[in-house]
Structure formats: structure tokens, C-alpha cells
Amino acid sequence: MKVLPAATAIAATAALTLTLAAPAGAAQAPPTSTVPHTPVRFTPARLAPGERQQLMKYAAGTWKYFGAAVNPSTHLPMDNVGFDGAPSGPYTSPTDIGVYLWSVLSAHDLGLIPAGQEARDIAATLGEVQHLQKWDGFLLSWYDTSTGQAITAPGGTPITSITGQFISTVDNGWYASGLVEVRQALPQFWGEASALLNAMKFGIFYDSGDESTNPNAGQMYGGYYANQGPATFEYGMLYSDPRIAAYVGMATRQLPGDVWWRTWRTEPAQYGQRQTPQGSNVTVTDPLSGKQFGVFEGHYSYDGIDYVPSWGGDVFEGLMNNLIVPETQAAPYGFGANDVDYTKATIAYDTNDLGFKVWGLSPCSTPDNTGDYLAYGSWQLGTDASDTDYLQTTVTPHASFLALNVLPQQAWANIQTLLRDYPRIYGPYGFYDALDPTTGAIGPRYLDLDESMIMAALDDVLNDHVLQQRWAHDPIGQTDIRYLRAERLSVAPEPGF
């Protein structure tokens, strides 16, 4: 096996890095922090003045959603708002809360609200979160936005017992991400946000089994049933949205680095999957523990593009983390390269194989007024071999905005095609959630998650990656950067990053 110590990958990127001052409004790590500073060079997106002006208009339109969606009594964001007969969802989740916190920060960064309103909105929501029913600091799956009560399901009834309630790994990871961003943007909330963050012990999600008998040992469980035990499934694929929980858990020393190295870049060859993965076995040294791990640095290929796959081939799985974790900017030989290649493969597949005029398959509303939500993805690019879990009929605007941080010109062009060829996609709060590019049917809904991803993407691309900068200056982000640079994926590095 080829040996690739962490120092090799870090040294390879040293020429691309420089030390940055903290972004405006960021709080430095506490004086007692022992996390070494790892600098990152942030390269502004190349956008023409007219493009930037138009993106600002999209941000202003998108921000209007939150004025309608946030309950004035509980200060919690509704999961979704519907138009033209589509229902609305007066409930919220840990993810909804975490990404709403991003959106408030982004609204101020973009000049849409003054600093006083930013602080008031954050204080009001954190104050409500303090009183929400939790289990060992973790948020439960669903809450009624009119009362703040924990409920059994979206639109369900109040829970009668905490025992058996599902604690979602990925949802609490996104909730935690909002707390990290808040404490960096607003120093006055450092203590409150940190207390909420530190109350969660992500170690409960770790599968500490024997890897020699359990191939999923060392990975994260998908969740935990309160007072009972872990879920019966693990997150096997690293290049998927649950990696946010690994970023938080490893950096807080609650999850060992094993999670990063034992979660797969591609599934083991004996598993049923879309392609036979190509790549090689390497030995990587964990940047915190110094332990060595054997890793198969595998990839798939499409149309001459090598990429590390997600589970379903959708844009959300691949790129959501990059809104706040500086993958593209900090790791041009790792996830930064893959974020670009994965997006290129997505564009090629959606436009060539599917024949769509626009690209961007990702989980979203259905293109109708039923209020349904389904998993859409370019599934021939993903790992899932079921042919049933992901559909290829609907694109969503949030996918284009996720790609702004990665391939800004291609993303900009796709947004313009959406507006030109499907003008009904733009509604009272910006881009509606779903489009069938074959029939032109629209899903007239807005989702807190998807609107927040659009807000964050616009903030990053218009303000020099400010959300990523804040993450990079946090002790959690500093540790994450060390992991991102500790390996070289088996895809081509991208020039210019």
C-alpha cells in the first residue's frame, strides 16, 4: 500500500494558502483554545457587476420567505409555505432551525437587515430553542411552530414520552452548524451558542463495533432512539450530507477520526453499486490521533470525468456542506476537487443523457400542489443501485445556487435559463422549489431548507465566502481543515483553487 501521511497533502497545498484576518463580525476562538491555526486562501467568485446586481435581487426576494415563515410568537421557522393550493407546514426540525440561523446572518451580510434586527432575531430564536424539549442536548425530530411543543411527525400530535423519540444524526449536525456560525458572527452570543452546542455529545452516534466482522464499524449511526439505543443503519458514504455531523463530532473530540477514514469514498467492490470503482489503496495518518488507516481512494467516472460519488447522485448530498465548510477553498486536492468534478458530471448527465435544458436534480417538492417531497437525483451517477429510491424527473433551483460556490458561471447560466424558459419558476418569495423540465409544471412551494441554502450560497458568492470564512476561524473549522487536507482523493485537482 502507498503511504500518504497527512503532512504530504498539507504541504502540497501550502503554496495556495495565506493567513486571513477574521471576517467582519467574527469572534476569535476563546483564549484557552489549543487548536492550531491552519490558514486558508479564499478566492472570490468571478462575477460581472451585472451578475452580482441580479444575484442581490434574488437574495432580497428569497429573504421575504422568512418574514412569512417565522412564527412571531415562538420565532421558529415553518418547514414550508405553499401557494396555489399547495399546503404549508407549520412545523420545524433541527435542520430547519440551524439553517434559518444561517439565513439571518446572511440577510445582514447582504445588507437586507440592520445589525440590530440580526441580533434580535438570533436572540429570539435561541431563546426559544433553550426551552424546546430535548434529549441530552439534542433536538427531537419535529416541533409545532405555533406552540414549540415536540410532535410525533410533521403535522402530528404532541409526544407523550421522550423514550423512543428519534434523534437524527444529520439533522442535529445541521442544527449545530447554525450555532457555530452564530458564535463566530456575533461575539455576544458566543456563550449561549456554545452552551447549546456543547450539550450535544455526538459520540452516541459512533458504531464502535469490530471492523473485521462488521464492515460498517467505525461509521456513524443514522440516529439514536432516546433512552433505547442507536438506529439500525449507518451512513456508509462519506460524500453525502451527513458528513456535517462528522465535521462537528470529530472537531469536538466526541467522534474519533475513525469516522472519517472508515466511511467509504466508494462502497466496497463486493457491494451492489452503479459502477465498479477505480482507485487505489493508500495509508493515511489521522491528523489528530496519529493512527494510520488503510483507505481505498476510489472514484466513479462519467463522460471522462472522475468523481467520488454520493449515494443518490443529487446535488444536495454533494454540495450542501460546502456552503459553510470551506471544502472547495481549503482542499483543492481533496473534496474541493471533487465538489467541482461532481458538479461537472451532474451538468453533463442531466443535459446529455436526460436531455434537459436545465440541470439540478436534488431532493425537493414534487412539481405540483400536493405538498409532497421526493428524492430526485442523477442516480446513474450515484452509488444506489436500486433504481427506485431516486427519481430523474424534477430539477430544483436550489441546486444551481449550491453550484455557485463551485462553478459560478455554469450555475449563473443555468439560473438564467430557468428564468427565460420557465418564467413561472419565480414567485413571490423568489424561486419556487420544483420544476418538471419536460412539462414545465411547477411545485409552488418554498422550503425553509432550500431557501436557506439559496441565502447561504448568495452570501458566500457575493461576500467572499463569508460563511466559510467564519467556519474556518472557529476551532471546529480549524480541525476540519486538517482532515480535509490529510488526504488526496483519486480525482484530478482543480486549477485555480
Secondary structure as GFF3:
##gff-version 3
##sequence-region A 1 497
A	DSSP	beta_strand	2	4	.	.	.	ID=ss1
A	DSSP	alpha_helix	6	13	.	.	.	ID=ss2
A	DSSP	three_ten_helix	14	16	.	.	.	ID=ss3
A	DSSP	alpha_helix	49	69	.	.	.	ID=ss4
A	DSSP	beta_strand	80	82	.	.	.	ID=ss5
A	DSSP	beta_strand	91	92	.	.	.	ID=ss6
A	DSSP	alpha_helix	94	109	.	.	.	ID=ss7
A	DSSP	alpha_helix	115	131	.	.	.	ID=ss8
A	DSSP	beta_strand	134	135	.	.	.	ID=ss9
A	DSSP	beta_strand	138	139	.	.	.	ID=ss10
A	DSSP	beta_strand	143	144	.	.	.	ID=ss11
A	DSSP	beta_strand	166	168	.	.	.	ID=ss12
A	DSSP	alpha_helix	169	185	.	.	.	ID=ss13
A	DSSP	three_ten_helix	187	189	.	.	.	ID=ss14
A	DSSP	alpha_helix	190	198	.	.	.	ID=ss15
A	DSSP	three_ten_helix	202	205	.	.	.	ID=ss16
A	DSSP	beta_strand	220	221	.	.	.	ID=ss17
A	DSSP	beta_strand	223	225	.	.	.	ID=ss18
A	DSSP	beta_strand	229	230	.	.	.	ID=ss19
A	DSSP	beta_strand	234	235	.	.	.	ID=ss20
A	DSSP	alpha_helix	243	251	.	.	.	ID=ss21
A	DSSP	alpha_helix	258	262	.	.	.	ID=ss22
A	DSSP	beta_strand	278	285	.	.	.	ID=ss23
A	DSSP	beta_strand	292	302	.	.	.	ID=ss24
A	DSSP	beta_strand	305	307	.	.	.	ID=ss25
A	DSSP	alpha_helix	315	319	.	.	.	ID=ss26
A	DSSP	three_ten_helix	321	323	.	.	.	ID=ss27
A	DSSP	alpha_helix	327	330	.	.	.	ID=ss28
A	DSSP	alpha_helix	335	348	.	.	.	ID=ss29
A	DSSP	pi_helix	349	353	.	.	.	ID=ss30
A	DSSP	beta_strand	364	365	.	.	.	ID=ss31
A	DSSP	beta_strand	373	374	.	.	.	ID=ss32
A	DSSP	alpha_helix	397	403	.	.	.	ID=ss33
A	DSSP	alpha_helix	408	421	.	.	.	ID=ss34
A	DSSP	three_ten_helix	423	425	.	.	.	ID=ss35
A	DSSP	beta_strand	426	427	.	.	.	ID=ss36
A	DSSP	beta_strand	430	431	.	.	.	ID=ss37
A	DSSP	beta_strand	434	435	.	.	.	ID=ss38
A	DSSP	beta_strand	442	443	.	.	.	ID=ss39
A	DSSP	beta_strand	445	447	.	.	.	ID=ss40
A	DSSP	alpha_helix	448	462	.	.	.	ID=ss41
A	DSSP	alpha_helix	466	473	.	.	.	ID=ss42
A	DSSP	alpha_helix	475	484	.	.	.	ID=ss43
###
